[in-house]
Structures are given as structure tokens and as C-alpha cells.
Amino acid sequence: MADYDHKMICPRCREEMNHHADKLVYSDALQAGPNGEYIEEFHACPHCGVGASRQA
């Protein structure tokens, strides 16, 4: 689960977004974990419908 204890704010209308899913992403990026993976969170705005994600 996410390290964040606060909801993501919609970049379009500034309302709190709903968390919908977490996805394990395999990568060689420097911000990834020791095995080259990280978790991406996906959110959707209940007000305007825009979707967004952030790295957990």
C-alpha cells in the first residue's frame, strides 16, 4: 500500500481524488527498489472524471 496518508488532489479541479489501484512496475530507474521495481498508484476524480497517478 502507499506511503502517503493523504488523498491526491485533482490537477484540474482541486478536489480530492479516489484511489483505484496499485500496480507493481518493473524498471531500471534509479528511484526503483533494490530489484528494480516500484508501485504506481492510480486515482480518479469523482468531480470532473480526470485520472492521475503517482509513485508510491
LINNORQUI-V695736 format. One record per residue. N is the residue number from 0. RES is the residue in three letters. PHI is phi as a letter, one per 30 degrees, with the letter a starting at -180 (NA if undefined). NEAR is the number of other ideal C-beta (glycine too) atoms within 12 Angstrom. Layout:
n=N res=RES phi=PHI near=NEAR
n=N res=RES phi=PHI near=NEAR
//
This chain:
n=0 res=MET phi=NA near=10
n=1 res=ALA phi=d near=21
n=2 res=ASP phi=d near=12
n=3 res=TYR phi=d near=17
n=4 res=ASP phi=c near=9
n=5 res=HIS phi=b near=13
n=6 res=LYS phi=d near=20
n=7 res=MET phi=d near=27
n=8 res=ILE phi=c near=19
n=9 res=CYS phi=d near=21
n=10 res=PRO phi=d near=16
n=11 res=ARG phi=c near=15
n=12 res=CYS phi=c near=15
n=13 res=ARG phi=i near=14
n=14 res=GLU phi=d near=20
n=15 res=GLU phi=d near=18
n=16 res=MET phi=c near=29
n=17 res=ASN phi=c near=21
n=18 res=HIS phi=d near=26
n=19 res=HIS phi=c near=17
n=20 res=ALA phi=a near=17
n=21 res=ASP phi=b near=21
n=22 res=LYS phi=b near=18
n=23 res=LEU phi=d near=17
n=24 res=VAL phi=c near=21
n=25 res=TYR phi=c near=14
n=26 res=SER phi=a near=17
n=27 res=ASP phi=c near=12
n=28 res=ALA phi=d near=13
n=29 res=LEU phi=d near=9
n=30 res=GLN phi=d near=15
n=31 res=ALA phi=d near=18
n=32 res=GLY phi=d near=17
n=33 res=PRO phi=d near=8
n=34 res=ASN phi=c near=11
n=35 res=GLY phi=i near=14
n=36 res=GLU phi=b near=19
n=37 res=TYR phi=a near=25
n=38 res=ILE phi=c near=24
n=39 res=GLU phi=c near=24
n=40 res=GLU phi=c near=28
n=41 res=PHE phi=c near=23
n=42 res=HIS phi=b near=29
n=43 res=ALA phi=b near=23
n=44 res=CYS phi=d near=24
n=45 res=PRO phi=d near=17
n=46 res=HIS phi=d near=15
n=47 res=CYS phi=c near=16
n=48 res=GLY phi=i near=15
n=49 res=VAL phi=d near=21
n=50 res=GLY phi=c near=21
n=51 res=ALA phi=a near=26
n=52 res=SER phi=b near=23
n=53 res=ARG phi=a near=23
n=54 res=GLN phi=d near=23
n=55 res=ALA phi=d near=25
//
